[in-house]
Amino acid sequence: MADVSDENLELVREQFGANAEAYGTSAVHARGASLGLLVDRLGLDPSWAVLDIATGGGSVALACAPHVASVVASDATPQMLDVVQRRAEEEGVDNLSTEIADAHDLPYADGRWDTVTCRIAPHHFHDPAKFVAEVARTLRPGGVFGLVDNVVPDDSNVATFANEWERKRDPSHARCLSVNEWLTLLSVNGFTIEHRELLAKEMGFTWWCDNMSVPADVREQLLAELAAADEDVRAFLRPKFGEYEDQSIDPDTTVFYLTEVVLVARKSG
């Protein structure tokens, strides 16, 4: 029987390989508010070498490139790296390279990087603790880690709904953590938090489904579950339902809100 980590990695490659172009041009990923905020807070230096983990469409790597000596955009999905390489060529970025890498088992020496980043990806990782340990291992003492991801409350009912609902849209979704869980993982791996901020992220329901090529019957189920969700879940996701003239829900004008955390942490030493 395949290990769950192998199964998860294959799901990630399947989902994102099939939807690589959509993620390369996604407004949330390519131009979301957390992108500029993260890059601004990293304190990048022209001499630094940067690793971007699970780079997706390469937005963080491309945004860092003008400020540093070199950037490696890594991802487990080859099709994603094809998108990044094309974007780098189109934008004239010549200090960026791409490499296949698993976030749980980085193929780099201890202390290799000055900065490591990972944005809107760790909810796909089957073992966040191993991921953070690998970041700590490959960062030099005093190096900077920039993390952005969707988070859920500590409330188990809301967290369970949000994660199960997301997994129906995207089977490669593992789990969104709470802010407190991330802070604990960073602390035990020797990081000190230098910046922490929460951002609300508006999601159009139809766009959210389109990005993962969700079938029509699953879309109907997801919309119905959101409409019928408990009060505490609705308070977290804050859905706004568009309506047709017959007062049925219009998915094209329905929106909800995810919560992102932006964390910048420095490795001890």
SVG drawing of the C-alpha trace seen along z (x, -y; Angstrom):
<svg xmlns="http://www.w3.org/2000/svg" viewBox="-39 -47 65 49">
<polyline fill="none" stroke="black" stroke-width="0.4" points="0.0,0.0 1.3,-3.5 2.4,-5.8 0.0,-8.6 2.7,-11.1 3.2,-9.5 -0.5,-9.6 -0.7,-13.2 2.2,-14.2 0.6,-12.5 -2.7,-14.2 -0.9,-17.6 0.9,-16.9 -2.3,-15.7 -4.4,-18.7 -1.8,-21.4 -0.4,-19.8 -3.9,-20.0 -4.5,-23.5 -1.0,-25.0 -1.9,-27.8 -4.9,-28.9 -2.7,-29.3 0.0,-31.1 -2.4,-33.9 -4.6,-33.7 -5.1,-37.2 -5.2,-35.9 -1.8,-34.2 -0.1,-36.6 -1.3,-39.9 -2.9,-39.2 -2.2,-41.7 -0.1,-39.2 2.5,-39.1 3.7,-42.6 3.4,-42.6 5.6,-39.5 8.3,-40.7 8.4,-44.1 8.8,-42.5 11.6,-40.1 14.3,-42.8 15.9,-41.3 19.6,-42.0 21.3,-42.2 23.8,-39.4 21.2,-36.9 20.2,-33.5 16.5,-32.8 14.5,-29.6 10.8,-29.7 9.1,-26.4 6.0,-25.2 6.4,-28.2 3.2,-27.5 3.1,-30.2 6.3,-31.7 4.9,-35.0 7.0,-35.2 10.2,-34.1 9.7,-36.7 8.9,-39.4 12.0,-38.7 14.4,-38.3 15.0,-42.1 16.2,-42.5 18.6,-39.5 21.5,-37.8 19.6,-34.6 16.3,-32.8 15.4,-29.1 11.7,-28.5 11.0,-25.0 7.9,-22.9 6.8,-19.2 4.9,-19.7 6.9,-20.0 4.1,-21.8 4.2,-24.6 7.9,-25.1 7.3,-25.3 4.9,-28.2 7.5,-29.9 10.3,-29.5 8.2,-31.0 7.2,-33.9 10.8,-34.6 11.8,-34.7 8.9,-37.0 9.8,-39.4 13.6,-39.3 14.5,-37.8 17.9,-36.2 18.8,-35.3 16.0,-32.8 16.2,-29.1 13.7,-26.3 14.1,-22.9 11.8,-20.0 11.7,-19.6 9.4,-18.2 8.8,-20.6 9.1,-17.7 12.5,-16.6 14.5,-19.5 17.5,-18.5 19.7,-21.2 22.6,-21.3 22.3,-22.6 22.4,-26.4 22.2,-26.8 19.8,-29.7 19.6,-33.3 15.9,-33.4 13.2,-30.8 9.6,-31.6 6.4,-29.7 3.1,-31.3 -0.4,-29.9 0.9,-26.3 1.4,-24.6 -2.2,-23.6 -1.3,-21.0 1.6,-19.6 0.8,-16.3 3.4,-17.0 3.7,-20.7 6.1,-19.9 8.5,-18.2 8.2,-21.1 9.2,-23.7 12.0,-21.5 13.4,-21.4 13.1,-25.1 15.1,-25.5 17.7,-23.0 18.4,-24.7 18.4,-28.3 21.6,-29.8 21.8,-31.0 20.0,-34.4 18.2,-33.6 14.7,-34.7 11.6,-32.6 8.5,-34.2 5.3,-32.2 1.8,-32.9 -1.1,-30.5 -4.8,-30.3 -5.6,-29.6 -8.5,-28.5 -9.7,-29.3 -8.7,-27.1 -12.4,-26.3 -12.5,-22.6 -16.0,-22.8 -15.2,-25.7 -11.7,-24.2 -13.2,-20.8 -15.9,-22.4 -13.4,-24.6 -10.9,-21.9 -13.5,-19.3 -15.2,-21.8 -12.0,-22.8 -11.0,-19.2 -14.1,-18.5 -13.1,-21.3 -9.4,-20.2 -8.6,-16.6 -5.0,-17.5 -5.8,-19.8 -4.4,-18.4 -5.2,-20.9 -5.2,-24.6 -3.6,-25.1 -4.5,-27.8 -2.2,-30.7 -1.3,-29.2 -0.3,-26.0 2.1,-27.8 3.5,-29.8 4.2,-26.7 5.9,-25.0 8.1,-28.0 9.0,-28.3 10.1,-24.7 12.3,-25.0 14.2,-28.0 12.4,-30.9 11.6,-34.3 8.6,-36.1 9.4,-39.5 6.1,-40.2 2.6,-38.7 -0.5,-39.9 -3.9,-38.6 -5.5,-39.5 -9.0,-38.9 -9.1,-37.5 -12.3,-37.7 -13.0,-34.7 -15.6,-34.5 -17.3,-31.2 -17.2,-30.5 -13.6,-31.5 -12.6,-29.4 -14.2,-26.4 -12.9,-27.2 -9.3,-27.2 -9.6,-23.5 -11.9,-22.5 -14.6,-21.4 -17.4,-19.4 -20.9,-20.9 -22.4,-18.4 -19.6,-19.1 -20.1,-22.9 -23.8,-22.5 -22.9,-20.5 -20.3,-23.0 -22.7,-25.9 -25.5,-24.1 -23.1,-23.3 -22.0,-26.9 -25.6,-28.2 -26.6,-25.6 -23.5,-26.1 -23.7,-26.8 -23.6,-30.3 -20.0,-30.0 -18.9,-28.8 -20.7,-31.6 -19.1,-34.1 -15.7,-32.9 -16.3,-32.6 -18.7,-35.5 -20.5,-34.4 -22.5,-36.9 -25.0,-35.2 -26.0,-36.6 -29.5,-35.8 -31.4,-35.2 -34.8,-36.8 -36.4,-33.7 -34.3,-34.2 -32.2,-31.0 -28.5,-31.4 -26.4,-32.7 -22.9,-31.1 -21.4,-33.7 -22.1,-36.5 -21.6,-34.6 -18.4,-35.5 -16.8,-34.4 -13.7,-35.3 -10.7,-33.3 -8.1,-34.4 -4.4,-34.5 -1.6,-34.8 1.6,-36.5 4.5,-35.5 8.1,-36.6 10.5,-34.7 14.2,-34.7 16.2,-31.6 18.2,-31.8 22.0,-32.1"/>
</svg>
